[in-house]
Amino acid sequence: MQIEKLLGIVITLLMVLSILLVFSYAPEEKQMGIPQRIFYFHVPAAWNAFLAFAVTFATSIAYLWKRSEKQDSLAVASAEIGFVFCTIVLVSGPIWAKATWNTWWNWEPRLTTTLILWLLYAGYLVLRTAFTDDRKRNYAAVLGILAFVNVPVVYFSVRWWGSILHPVDVIKPTRVEMDPRMRIAFFVSLFTFTLFYIYLLLLRYRVERVSQQVEKIQQQTLQQQQV
């Protein structure tokens, strides 16, 4: 619990620092102007969605292999957080696109594949509530593995099929010419988002473990009543 409290304090300070860097320190992008500042939140959210789904992928494999409830708890906790980050991506992206390219949505490869990714993990979360026994863990684990296949598709979609709204290398600040202040603001924001993901994962994992224990007690009580 002390780790969560310490992380919470550090993350709060980093969030304040990130906001100051994004809106006061980083210069305004010459072509896109103020809307470009969404970049500092949009890209870290996408990164953490991918990271969260990767954790779900790995822990789902581990669950099917070892049948560990701890791995299952990590899988569902990470999937829920990744789903939230993916939602942020889908909301912030159109806002940026409308202000910059005068369109809310375009069925181009990255937008379409990201929407598919969001739907897949929405299905994962629905599947978790569709059953009350171990089947939900088995089915969800399989879907958590299969759904992750779409993550590299989202990432490489621009290279494979091209894009108007997502030019190649636009979201790679280490490869394009950026003002050093923009680079600093971006990486501080990325680090803050990643630490925030870890913090949420710790909290959600703890809640899921308690929830599973309560569910187990309820099942035992029902079995005793039936006897």
Secondary structure by P-SEA (a helix, b strand, c coil): caaaaaaaaaaaaaaaaaaaaacccccccccccccccccccaaaaaaaaaaaaaaaaaaaaaaaacccaaaaaaaaaaaaaaaaaaaaaaaaaaaaaaaaccccccccaaaaaaaaaaaaaaaaaaaaaccccaaaaaaaaaaaaaaacaaaaaaacccccccccccccccccccccccaaaaaaaaaaaaaaaaaaaaaaaaaaaaaaaaaaaaaaaaaaaaaaac
